[in-house]
Amino acid sequence: MASEFQPAGDQPKAIADLCEHIENGIHHQTLLGVTGSGKTFTMAQVIQQLNLPSLILAPNKTLAAQLFSEFKQLFPSNAVEYFVSYYDYYQPEAYVPSSDTFIEKDASINEHIEQMR
């Protein structure tokens, strides 16, 4: 991992606890922190210590791009990939039995992202 920083404050304990729980089979954990508190750096430390393939999910394309950039810098010698859906909006077809309603599939494709695929 390439970083001039070392874990500080609550980070060492969080890293140790997360690693210990994962090694003991507890795979569903939550890391809470305010913006700028070092959650990404903490998770990068966990990924480095456990040396396991990792999948990072983001709720939106902006955060996905930010996380990709940060992990690419933190792991310059590792494969860091980035995938976003080209859909801006997607509603699968559905049937609501209680109202006997059929909802047709609807989608909006982001043309700019589609061009980059």
Secondary structure as GFF3:
##gff-version 3
##sequence-region A 1 117
A	DSSP	alpha_helix	11	23	.	.	.	ID=ss1
A	DSSP	alpha_helix	39	50	.	.	.	ID=ss2
A	DSSP	alpha_helix	61	74	.	.	.	ID=ss3
A	DSSP	beta_strand	87	91	.	.	.	ID=ss4
A	DSSP	beta_strand	94	96	.	.	.	ID=ss5
A	DSSP	three_ten_helix	97	99	.	.	.	ID=ss6
A	DSSP	beta_strand	101	103	.	.	.	ID=ss7
A	DSSP	beta_strand	106	109	.	.	.	ID=ss8
A	DSSP	alpha_helix	111	116	.	.	.	ID=ss9
###
